[in-house]
């Protein structure tokens, strides 16, 4: 499935060492993936509010 892409917008990362979220997703789903992270969305994500980002 060469045309499948992934985009993740995580709000937190589990402990256990330093590993990129994109590496976890890439390994599990075997797809190309990009990750959107940032403190500007953290409050909305934590409150389960609507939030957006322009890509």
C-alpha distance matrix in Angstrom:
0.0 3.8 5.7 6.0 9.4 12.2 15.9 18.6 22.2 24.0 27.8 28.6 27.5 28.8 31.3 31.1 30.9 29.1 25.3 23.0 21.3 18.2 18.3 18.5 15.5 13.4 14.8 14.4 11.0 9.5 8.3 10.5 13.4 16.9 19.9 22.9 26.1 29.7 33.1 33.4 31.2 32.4 35.3 33.4 30.6 33.2 35.1 32.1 33.1 31.1 30.0 28.0 26.9 26.2 23.2
3.8 0.0 3.8 5.8 8.3 11.6 15.1 18.1 21.8 23.8 27.6 28.5 27.4 29.0 31.4 31.2 30.5 28.4 24.6 22.1 20.7 17.3 17.6 18.5 15.7 13.1 15.0 15.5 12.2 10.0 7.9 8.8 12.1 15.2 18.7 21.6 24.9 28.5 32.0 32.3 30.4 31.9 34.9 33.2 30.6 33.4 35.4 32.6 33.3 31.2 29.6 27.3 25.7 24.6 21.3
5.7 3.8 0.0 3.8 6.4 10.1 13.3 16.7 20.0 22.6 26.3 27.7 27.1 29.0 31.7 32.0 31.3 29.0 25.4 22.4 20.7 17.3 18.4 19.3 16.0 14.1 16.6 16.8 13.2 11.8 8.9 9.0 11.5 14.1 17.5 19.9 23.5 26.9 30.4 30.3 28.3 30.1 33.0 31.0 28.6 31.7 33.4 30.4 30.9 28.4 26.9 24.4 22.9 21.7 18.5
6.0 5.8 3.8 0.0 3.8 6.9 10.4 13.5 17.0 19.3 23.0 24.3 23.9 25.7 28.6 29.0 28.6 26.5 22.9 20.0 17.8 14.7 16.1 16.4 12.9 11.6 14.2 13.8 10.1 9.7 6.6 7.4 9.1 12.0 15.0 17.5 20.9 24.4 27.8 27.8 25.6 27.1 29.9 28.0 25.4 28.3 30.1 27.1 27.8 25.6 24.2 22.1 20.9 20.2 17.3
9.4 8.3 6.4 3.8 0.0 3.8 7.0 10.3 13.7 16.2 19.9 21.4 21.0 23.2 26.0 26.7 26.1 23.8 20.2 17.0 15.0 11.8 13.7 14.4 11.0 10.0 13.3 13.3 10.0 9.8 6.1 5.3 5.9 8.3 11.3 13.8 17.3 20.7 24.2 24.3 22.2 23.8 26.8 25.0 22.5 25.5 27.4 24.7 25.3 23.1 21.4 19.1 17.7 17.1 14.1
12.2 11.6 10.1 6.9 3.8 0.0 3.8 6.6 10.2 12.5 16.2 17.7 17.5 19.8 22.7 23.7 23.3 21.1 17.7 14.5 11.9 9.3 11.8 12.0 8.4 8.6 12.1 11.7 9.0 9.9 6.8 6.1 4.3 6.3 8.5 11.0 14.2 17.7 21.0 21.3 19.1 20.3 23.4 21.7 19.0 21.9 23.9 21.3 22.1 20.3 18.6 16.7 15.5 15.7 13.1
15.9 15.1 13.3 10.4 7.0 3.8 0.0 3.8 6.8 9.7 13.2 15.1 15.5 18.3 21.4 22.8 22.3 20.0 16.9 13.5 10.8 8.8 12.2 12.5 9.4 10.5 14.0 13.7 11.8 13.0 10.1 8.7 5.5 4.9 5.7 7.4 10.7 14.1 17.4 17.6 15.3 16.8 19.8 18.2 15.7 18.8 20.9 18.5 19.1 17.2 15.2 13.3 12.0 12.6 10.3
18.6 18.1 16.7 13.5 10.3 6.6 3.8 0.0 3.8 6.0 9.6 11.4 11.9 14.8 18.0 19.8 19.6 17.5 14.7 11.5 8.3 7.7 11.3 10.9 8.4 10.7 13.7 13.2 12.2 14.0 12.0 11.0 7.4 6.4 4.7 6.1 8.4 11.9 14.9 15.5 13.0 13.8 17.0 15.7 12.8 15.5 18.0 15.8 16.9 15.7 13.8 12.8 11.9 13.5 12.0
22.2 21.8 20.0 17.0 13.7 10.2 6.8 3.8 0.0 3.8 6.7 9.4 11.0 14.3 17.5 19.9 19.7 17.6 15.6 12.5 9.6 10.1 13.7 13.3 11.5 14.1 16.9 16.3 15.7 17.7 15.7 14.5 10.8 8.7 5.8 4.7 5.9 8.8 11.4 11.9 9.3 10.1 13.3 12.1 9.4 12.3 14.8 13.0 13.9 12.9 10.8 10.2 9.6 12.1 11.5
24.0 23.8 22.6 19.3 16.2 12.5 9.7 6.0 3.8 0.0 3.8 5.7 7.4 10.7 13.9 16.5 16.7 15.1 13.4 11.1 8.0 9.9 13.0 12.0 11.2 14.3 16.4 15.7 16.0 18.2 17.0 16.2 12.6 10.9 7.6 7.2 6.3 8.9 10.8 12.4 9.7 9.1 12.3 12.0 8.7 10.5 13.6 12.4 14.1 14.2 12.5 12.9 12.7 15.5 15.1
27.8 27.6 26.3 23.0 19.9 16.2 13.2 9.6 6.7 3.8 0.0 3.8 7.2 10.3 13.3 16.5 16.9 15.7 14.9 13.2 10.7 13.2 16.0 14.9 14.6 17.8 19.6 18.8 19.5 21.8 20.7 19.9 16.3 14.3 10.7 9.4 7.2 8.2 8.7 10.6 8.0 6.1 9.2 9.6 6.5 7.3 10.8 10.5 12.4 13.4 11.8 13.1 13.5 16.8 17.1
28.6 28.5 27.7 24.3 21.4 17.7 15.1 11.4 9.4 5.7 3.8 0.0 3.8 6.7 9.6 12.9 13.5 12.8 12.5 11.6 9.5 12.8 14.8 13.4 14.1 17.4 18.5 17.9 19.3 21.6 21.1 20.6 17.1 15.6 12.1 11.6 9.1 10.2 10.6 13.3 11.3 8.8 11.6 12.8 9.7 9.3 13.1 13.2 15.6 17.0 15.6 16.9 17.0 20.1 20.0
27.5 27.4 27.1 23.9 21.0 17.5 15.5 11.9 11.0 7.4 7.2 3.8 0.0 3.8 6.5 9.4 10.0 9.5 9.1 9.0 7.4 11.1 12.3 10.7 12.3 15.4 16.0 15.7 17.6 19.7 19.7 19.4 16.3 15.3 12.1 12.8 10.6 12.4 13.2 16.3 14.6 12.3 15.3 16.5 13.4 13.0 16.7 16.6 19.2 20.4 18.9 19.8 19.5 22.2 21.6
28.8 29.0 29.0 25.7 23.2 19.8 18.3 14.8 14.3 10.7 10.3 6.7 3.8 0.0 3.8 6.7 8.6 9.6 9.6 10.7 9.5 13.2 13.5 11.3 13.4 16.5 16.3 15.7 18.2 20.4 21.1 21.3 18.6 18.2 15.4 16.4 14.4 16.1 16.6 19.8 18.0 15.4 18.0 19.3 16.0 15.1 18.6 18.6 21.6 23.1 22.1 23.2 23.1 25.9 25.2
31.3 31.4 31.7 28.6 26.0 22.7 21.4 18.0 17.5 13.9 13.3 9.6 6.5 3.8 0.0 3.8 6.0 8.0 9.4 11.6 11.6 15.2 14.8 13.1 15.9 18.5 17.9 17.8 20.8 22.5 23.5 23.6 21.1 20.6 17.9 18.9 16.6 18.0 18.3 21.7 20.5 17.7 20.3 22.0 19.1 17.8 21.4 21.8 24.7 26.4 25.2 26.3 25.9 28.6 27.8
31.1 31.2 32.0 29.0 26.7 23.7 22.8 19.8 19.9 16.5 16.5 12.9 9.4 6.7 3.8 0.0 3.8 7.1 8.6 11.7 12.4 15.6 14.3 12.7 16.1 18.2 16.9 17.3 20.6 21.9 23.4 23.6 21.6 21.6 19.3 20.9 19.0 20.7 21.4 24.8 23.7 21.1 23.9 25.6 22.5 21.4 25.1 25.2 28.2 29.6 28.3 29.1 28.6 31.0 29.8
30.9 30.5 31.3 28.6 26.1 23.3 22.3 19.6 19.7 16.7 16.9 13.5 10.0 8.6 6.0 3.8 0.0 3.8 6.3 9.8 11.6 14.5 13.0 12.5 16.0 17.5 16.6 17.8 20.9 21.7 22.8 22.6 20.6 20.3 18.2 19.9 18.0 19.6 20.6 24.1 23.5 21.2 24.3 26.1 23.2 22.5 26.3 26.5 29.1 30.3 28.5 29.0 27.9 30.0 28.6
29.1 28.4 29.0 26.5 23.8 21.1 20.0 17.5 17.6 15.1 15.7 12.8 9.5 9.6 8.0 7.1 3.8 0.0 3.8 6.9 9.4 12.0 10.9 11.3 14.5 15.7 15.4 17.1 19.8 20.2 20.9 20.1 18.1 17.4 15.4 17.2 15.4 17.1 18.5 22.0 21.6 19.8 23.1 24.8 22.1 22.0 25.8 25.9 28.1 28.9 26.8 26.8 25.4 27.2 25.6
25.3 24.6 25.4 22.9 20.2 17.7 16.9 14.7 15.6 13.4 14.9 12.5 9.1 9.6 9.4 8.6 6.3 3.8 0.0 3.8 6.4 8.5 7.1 7.7 11.0 11.9 11.8 13.6 16.1 16.5 17.1 16.5 14.6 14.4 12.9 15.2 14.2 16.7 18.7 21.8 21.0 19.6 23.2 24.3 21.4 21.7 25.5 25.1 27.2 27.6 25.5 25.2 23.7 25.3 23.4
23.0 22.1 22.4 20.0 17.0 14.5 13.5 11.5 12.5 11.1 13.2 11.6 9.0 10.7 11.6 11.7 9.8 6.9 3.8 0.0 3.8 5.3 5.2 6.8 9.0 9.9 11.0 12.8 14.5 14.8 14.7 13.5 11.3 10.7 9.2 11.7 11.2 14.1 16.7 19.4 18.6 17.8 21.5 22.3 19.4 20.4 24.0 23.3 25.1 25.1 22.7 22.1 20.4 21.8 19.7
21.3 20.7 20.7 17.8 15.0 11.9 10.8 8.3 9.6 8.0 10.7 9.5 7.4 9.5 11.6 12.4 11.6 9.4 6.4 3.8 0.0 3.8 5.4 5.3 6.4 8.6 10.1 10.9 12.3 13.4 13.1 12.4 9.6 9.2 7.3 10.0 9.9 13.2 15.8 18.2 16.6 15.9 19.5 19.8 16.7 17.9 21.3 20.2 22.1 22.1 20.1 19.6 18.3 20.0 18.2
18.2 17.3 17.3 14.7 11.8 9.3 8.8 7.7 10.1 9.9 13.2 12.8 11.1 13.2 15.2 15.6 14.5 12.0 8.5 5.3 3.8 0.0 3.8 5.5 5.2 5.9 8.5 9.9 10.4 10.8 9.9 8.7 6.1 6.4 6.1 9.7 10.9 14.5 17.6 19.5 18.1 18.0 21.7 21.6 18.6 20.4 23.6 22.1 23.6 23.0 20.8 19.6 18.0 19.0 16.6
18.3 17.6 18.4 16.1 13.7 11.8 12.2 11.3 13.7 13.0 16.0 14.8 12.3 13.5 14.8 14.3 13.0 10.9 7.1 5.2 5.4 3.8 0.0 3.8 5.5 5.0 6.0 8.5 10.0 9.7 10.1 9.6 8.5 9.7 9.9 13.4 14.3 17.7 20.6 22.8 21.5 21.1 24.8 24.9 21.7 23.1 26.5 25.1 26.9 26.5 24.4 23.4 21.8 22.7 20.2
18.5 18.5 19.3 16.4 14.4 12.0 12.5 10.9 13.3 12.0 14.9 13.4 10.7 11.3 13.1 12.7 12.5 11.3 7.7 6.8 5.3 5.5 3.8 0.0 3.8 5.5 5.3 6.1 8.5 9.6 10.6 11.3 9.9 11.4 11.0 14.3 14.9 18.3 20.9 23.2 21.3 20.6 24.0 24.0 20.5 21.6 24.8 23.3 25.6 25.5 23.9 23.4 22.3 23.7 21.5
15.5 15.7 16.0 12.9 11.0 8.4 9.4 8.4 11.5 11.2 14.6 14.1 12.3 13.4 15.9 16.1 16.0 14.5 11.0 9.0 6.4 5.2 5.5 3.8 0.0 3.8 5.5 5.2 5.8 7.5 7.8 8.7 7.2 9.3 9.6 12.9 14.4 18.0 20.9 22.6 20.4 20.2 23.5 22.9 19.5 21.1 24.0 22.0 24.0 23.4 22.0 21.2 20.2 21.4 19.1
13.4 13.1 14.1 11.6 10.0 8.6 10.5 10.7 14.1 14.3 17.8 17.4 15.4 16.5 18.5 18.2 17.5 15.7 11.9 9.9 8.6 5.9 5.0 5.5 3.8 0.0 3.8 5.7 5.5 5.0 5.3 6.2 6.3 9.3 10.8 14.5 16.4 20.1 23.2 24.9 23.0 23.1 26.5 25.9 22.7 24.5 27.4 25.4 27.2 26.3 24.5 23.3 21.9 22.5 19.7
14.8 15.0 16.6 14.2 13.3 12.1 14.0 13.7 16.9 16.4 19.6 18.5 16.0 16.3 17.9 16.9 16.6 15.4 11.8 11.0 10.1 8.5 6.0 5.3 5.5 3.8 0.0 3.8 5.8 5.3 7.8 9.6 10.1 13.0 14.0 17.7 19.1 22.7 25.6 27.6 25.6 25.3 28.7 28.3 24.8 26.2 29.2 27.3 29.4 28.9 27.4 26.5 25.3 26.1 23.4
14.4 15.5 16.8 13.8 13.3 11.7 13.7 13.2 16.3 15.7 18.8 17.9 15.7 15.7 17.8 17.3 17.8 17.1 13.6 12.8 10.9 9.9 8.5 6.1 5.2 5.7 3.8 0.0 3.8 5.8 8.4 11.0 11.1 14.0 14.7 18.1 19.5 23.1 25.8 27.6 25.2 24.7 27.8 27.1 23.5 24.8 27.6 25.4 27.7 27.3 26.3 25.7 25.0 26.2 23.8
11.0 12.2 13.2 10.1 10.0 9.0 11.8 12.2 15.7 16.0 19.5 19.3 17.6 18.2 20.8 20.6 20.9 19.8 16.1 14.5 12.3 10.4 10.0 8.5 5.8 5.5 5.8 3.8 0.0 3.8 5.5 8.7 9.3 12.7 14.1 17.4 19.5 23.2 26.1 27.4 25.0 25.0 28.1 26.9 23.5 25.3 27.8 25.2 27.2 26.3 25.3 24.3 23.6 24.4 21.9
9.5 10.0 11.8 9.7 9.8 9.9 13.0 14.0 17.7 18.2 21.8 21.6 19.7 20.4 22.5 21.9 21.7 20.2 16.5 14.8 13.4 10.8 9.7 9.6 7.5 5.0 5.3 5.8 3.8 0.0 3.8 7.1 9.1 12.8 14.9 18.5 20.8 24.5 27.7 29.0 26.9 27.2 30.5 29.4 26.1 28.1 30.7 28.3 30.0 28.9 27.5 26.2 25.0 25.3 22.4
8.3 7.9 8.9 6.6 6.1 6.8 10.1 12.0 15.7 17.0 20.7 21.1 19.7 21.1 23.5 23.4 22.8 20.9 17.1 14.7 13.1 9.9 10.1 10.6 7.8 5.3 7.8 8.4 5.5 3.8 0.0 3.8 6.1 10.0 12.6 16.1 18.8 22.6 25.9 26.9 24.8 25.6 28.9 27.6 24.6 27.0 29.4 26.9 28.2 26.7 25.1 23.4 22.0 22.0 18.9
10.5 8.8 9.0 7.4 5.3 6.1 8.7 11.0 14.5 16.2 19.9 20.6 19.4 21.3 23.6 23.6 22.6 20.1 16.5 13.5 12.4 8.7 9.6 11.3 8.7 6.2 9.6 11.0 8.7 7.1 3.8 0.0 3.8 7.2 10.5 13.9 16.8 20.4 24.0 24.8 23.2 24.3 27.7 26.6 23.9 26.5 29.0 26.7 27.7 26.0 23.9 21.8 19.9 19.5 16.2
13.4 12.1 11.5 9.1 5.9 4.3 5.5 7.4 10.8 12.6 16.3 17.1 16.3 18.6 21.1 21.6 20.6 18.1 14.6 11.3 9.6 6.1 8.5 9.9 7.2 6.3 10.1 11.1 9.3 9.1 6.1 3.8 0.0 3.8 6.8 10.2 13.1 16.7 20.3 21.1 19.4 20.5 23.9 22.9 20.2 22.8 25.4 23.2 24.2 22.6 20.4 18.5 16.6 16.7 13.6
16.9 15.2 14.1 12.0 8.3 6.3 4.9 6.4 8.7 10.9 14.3 15.6 15.3 18.2 20.6 21.6 20.3 17.4 14.4 10.7 9.2 6.4 9.7 11.4 9.3 9.3 13.0 14.0 12.7 12.8 10.0 7.2 3.8 0.0 3.8 6.8 9.9 13.4 17.1 17.8 16.4 17.8 21.3 20.4 18.1 20.8 23.5 21.7 22.2 20.6 18.0 15.9 13.6 13.7 10.7
19.9 18.7 17.5 15.0 11.3 8.5 5.7 4.7 5.8 7.6 10.7 12.1 12.1 15.4 17.9 19.3 18.2 15.4 12.9 9.2 7.3 6.1 9.9 11.0 9.6 10.8 14.0 14.7 14.1 14.9 12.6 10.5 6.8 3.8 0.0 3.8 6.3 10.0 13.5 14.5 13.2 14.2 17.7 17.2 14.8 17.4 20.2 18.7 19.5 18.3 15.6 14.0 12.0 13.0 10.8
22.9 21.6 19.9 17.5 13.8 11.0 7.4 6.1 4.7 7.2 9.4 11.6 12.8 16.4 18.9 20.9 19.9 17.2 15.2 11.7 10.0 9.7 13.4 14.3 12.9 14.5 17.7 18.1 17.4 18.5 16.1 13.9 10.2 6.8 3.8 0.0 3.8 6.9 10.5 11.0 9.7 11.3 14.8 14.2 12.4 15.2 17.8 16.7 16.8 15.6 12.5 10.9 8.7 10.2 8.9
26.1 24.9 23.5 20.9 17.3 14.2 10.7 8.4 5.9 6.3 7.2 9.1 10.6 14.4 16.6 19.0 18.0 15.4 14.2 11.2 9.9 10.9 14.3 14.9 14.4 16.4 19.1 19.5 19.5 20.8 18.8 16.8 13.1 9.9 6.3 3.8 0.0 3.8 7.2 8.6 7.9 8.6 12.3 12.6 10.9 13.1 16.1 15.6 16.1 15.6 12.5 11.8 10.1 12.4 11.9
29.7 28.5 26.9 24.4 20.7 17.7 14.1 11.9 8.8 8.9 8.2 10.2 12.4 16.1 18.0 20.7 19.6 17.1 16.7 14.1 13.2 14.5 17.7 18.3 18.0 20.1 22.7 23.1 23.2 24.5 22.6 20.4 16.7 13.4 10.0 6.9 3.8 0.0 3.8 5.4 6.0 6.8 10.2 11.3 10.6 12.4 15.2 15.5 15.5 15.2 12.0 11.7 10.2 12.7 13.1
33.1 32.0 30.4 27.8 24.2 21.0 17.4 14.9 11.4 10.8 8.7 10.6 13.2 16.6 18.3 21.4 20.6 18.5 18.7 16.7 15.8 17.6 20.6 20.9 20.9 23.2 25.6 25.8 26.1 27.7 25.9 24.0 20.3 17.1 13.5 10.5 7.2 3.8 0.0 3.8 5.4 5.0 7.6 9.8 9.9 10.8 13.4 14.6 14.5 15.0 12.2 12.8 12.1 15.0 16.1
33.4 32.3 30.3 27.8 24.3 21.3 17.6 15.5 11.9 12.4 10.6 13.3 16.3 19.8 21.7 24.8 24.1 22.0 21.8 19.4 18.2 19.5 22.8 23.2 22.6 24.9 27.6 27.6 27.4 29.0 26.9 24.8 21.1 17.8 14.5 11.0 8.6 5.4 3.8 0.0 3.8 5.8 7.3 8.4 9.7 11.4 13.0 14.1 13.0 12.9 9.8 10.2 9.6 12.6 14.4
31.2 30.4 28.3 25.6 22.2 19.1 15.3 13.0 9.3 9.7 8.0 11.3 14.6 18.0 20.5 23.7 23.5 21.6 21.0 18.6 16.6 18.1 21.5 21.3 20.4 23.0 25.6 25.2 25.0 26.9 24.8 23.2 19.4 16.4 13.2 9.7 7.9 6.0 5.4 3.8 0.0 3.8 5.7 5.6 6.1 8.6 10.2 10.6 9.8 9.7 6.8 8.0 8.4 12.0 13.8
32.4 31.9 30.1 27.1 23.8 20.3 16.8 13.8 10.1 9.1 6.1 8.8 12.3 15.4 17.7 21.1 21.2 19.8 19.6 17.8 15.9 18.0 21.1 20.6 20.2 23.1 25.3 24.7 25.0 27.2 25.6 24.3 20.5 17.8 14.2 11.3 8.6 6.8 5.0 5.8 3.8 0.0 3.8 5.6 5.2 5.9 8.6 9.8 10.1 11.4 9.4 11.3 12.0 15.6 17.0
35.3 34.9 33.0 29.9 26.8 23.4 19.8 17.0 13.3 12.3 9.2 11.6 15.3 18.0 20.3 23.9 24.3 23.1 23.2 21.5 19.5 21.7 24.8 24.0 23.5 26.5 28.7 27.8 28.1 30.5 28.9 27.7 23.9 21.3 17.7 14.8 12.3 10.2 7.6 7.3 5.7 3.8 0.0 3.8 5.5 5.2 6.3 8.6 8.4 10.4 9.4 12.2 13.7 17.3 19.4
33.4 33.2 31.0 28.0 25.0 21.7 18.2 15.7 12.1 12.0 9.6 12.8 16.5 19.3 22.0 25.6 26.1 24.8 24.3 22.3 19.8 21.6 24.9 24.0 22.9 25.9 28.3 27.1 26.9 29.4 27.6 26.6 22.9 20.4 17.2 14.2 12.6 11.3 9.8 8.4 5.6 5.6 3.8 0.0 3.8 5.5 5.2 6.1 4.9 6.6 6.1 9.4 11.7 15.4 17.7
30.6 30.6 28.6 25.4 22.5 19.0 15.7 12.8 9.4 8.7 6.5 9.7 13.4 16.0 19.1 22.5 23.2 22.1 21.4 19.4 16.7 18.6 21.7 20.5 19.5 22.7 24.8 23.5 23.5 26.1 24.6 23.9 20.2 18.1 14.8 12.4 10.9 10.6 9.9 9.7 6.1 5.2 5.5 3.8 0.0 3.8 5.4 4.9 6.0 7.6 7.1 9.9 11.9 15.7 17.3
33.2 33.4 31.7 28.3 25.5 21.9 18.8 15.5 12.3 10.5 7.3 9.3 13.0 15.1 17.8 21.4 22.5 22.0 21.7 20.4 17.9 20.4 23.1 21.6 21.1 24.5 26.2 24.8 25.3 28.1 27.0 26.5 22.8 20.8 17.4 15.2 13.1 12.4 10.8 11.4 8.6 5.9 5.2 5.5 3.8 0.0 3.8 5.5 7.6 10.4 10.6 13.6 15.6 19.3 20.9
35.1 35.4 33.4 30.1 27.4 23.9 20.9 18.0 14.8 13.6 10.8 13.1 16.7 18.6 21.4 25.1 26.3 25.8 25.5 24.0 21.3 23.6 26.5 24.8 24.0 27.4 29.2 27.6 27.8 30.7 29.4 29.0 25.4 23.5 20.2 17.8 16.1 15.2 13.4 13.0 10.2 8.6 6.3 5.2 5.4 3.8 0.0 3.8 5.3 8.9 10.2 13.8 16.4 20.2 22.2
32.1 32.6 30.4 27.1 24.7 21.3 18.5 15.8 13.0 12.4 10.5 13.2 16.6 18.6 21.8 25.2 26.5 25.9 25.1 23.3 20.2 22.1 25.1 23.3 22.0 25.4 27.3 25.4 25.2 28.3 26.9 26.7 23.2 21.7 18.7 16.7 15.6 15.5 14.6 14.1 10.6 9.8 8.6 6.1 4.9 5.5 3.8 0.0 3.8 6.8 8.7 12.1 15.1 18.7 20.5
33.1 33.3 30.9 27.8 25.3 22.1 19.1 16.9 13.9 14.1 12.4 15.6 19.2 21.6 24.7 28.2 29.1 28.1 27.2 25.1 22.1 23.6 26.9 25.6 24.0 27.2 29.4 27.7 27.2 30.0 28.2 27.7 24.2 22.2 19.5 16.8 16.1 15.5 14.5 13.0 9.8 10.1 8.4 4.9 6.0 7.6 5.3 3.8 0.0 3.8 6.3 10.0 13.3 16.8 19.2
31.1 31.2 28.4 25.6 23.1 20.3 17.2 15.7 12.9 14.2 13.4 17.0 20.4 23.1 26.4 29.6 30.3 28.9 27.6 25.1 22.1 23.0 26.5 25.5 23.4 26.3 28.9 27.3 26.3 28.9 26.7 26.0 22.6 20.6 18.3 15.6 15.6 15.2 15.0 12.9 9.7 11.4 10.4 6.6 7.6 10.4 8.9 6.8 3.8 0.0 3.8 7.0 10.7 13.8 16.4
30.0 29.6 26.9 24.2 21.4 18.6 15.2 13.8 10.8 12.5 11.8 15.6 18.9 22.1 25.2 28.3 28.5 26.8 25.5 22.7 20.1 20.8 24.4 23.9 22.0 24.5 27.4 26.3 25.3 27.5 25.1 23.9 20.4 18.0 15.6 12.5 12.5 12.0 12.2 9.8 6.8 9.4 9.4 6.1 7.1 10.6 10.2 8.7 6.3 3.8 0.0 3.8 7.1 10.6 13.2
28.0 27.3 24.4 22.1 19.1 16.7 13.3 12.8 10.2 12.9 13.1 16.9 19.8 23.2 26.3 29.1 29.0 26.8 25.2 22.1 19.6 19.6 23.4 23.4 21.2 23.3 26.5 25.7 24.3 26.2 23.4 21.8 18.5 15.9 14.0 10.9 11.8 11.7 12.8 10.2 8.0 11.3 12.2 9.4 9.9 13.6 13.8 12.1 10.0 7.0 3.8 0.0 3.8 6.9 9.6
26.9 25.7 22.9 20.9 17.7 15.5 12.0 11.9 9.6 12.7 13.5 17.0 19.5 23.1 25.9 28.6 27.9 25.4 23.7 20.4 18.3 18.0 21.8 22.3 20.2 21.9 25.3 25.0 23.6 25.0 22.0 19.9 16.6 13.6 12.0 8.7 10.1 10.2 12.1 9.6 8.4 12.0 13.7 11.7 11.9 15.6 16.4 15.1 13.3 10.7 7.1 3.8 0.0 3.8 6.3
26.2 24.6 21.7 20.2 17.1 15.7 12.6 13.5 12.1 15.5 16.8 20.1 22.2 25.9 28.6 31.0 30.0 27.2 25.3 21.8 20.0 19.0 22.7 23.7 21.4 22.5 26.1 26.2 24.4 25.3 22.0 19.5 16.7 13.7 13.0 10.2 12.4 12.7 15.0 12.6 12.0 15.6 17.3 15.4 15.7 19.3 20.2 18.7 16.8 13.8 10.6 6.9 3.8 0.0 3.8
23.2 21.3 18.5 17.3 14.1 13.1 10.3 12.0 11.5 15.1 17.1 20.0 21.6 25.2 27.8 29.8 28.6 25.6 23.4 19.7 18.2 16.6 20.2 21.5 19.1 19.7 23.4 23.8 21.9 22.4 18.9 16.2 13.6 10.7 10.8 8.9 11.9 13.1 16.1 14.4 13.8 17.0 19.4 17.7 17.3 20.9 22.2 20.5 19.2 16.4 13.2 9.6 6.3 3.8 0.0
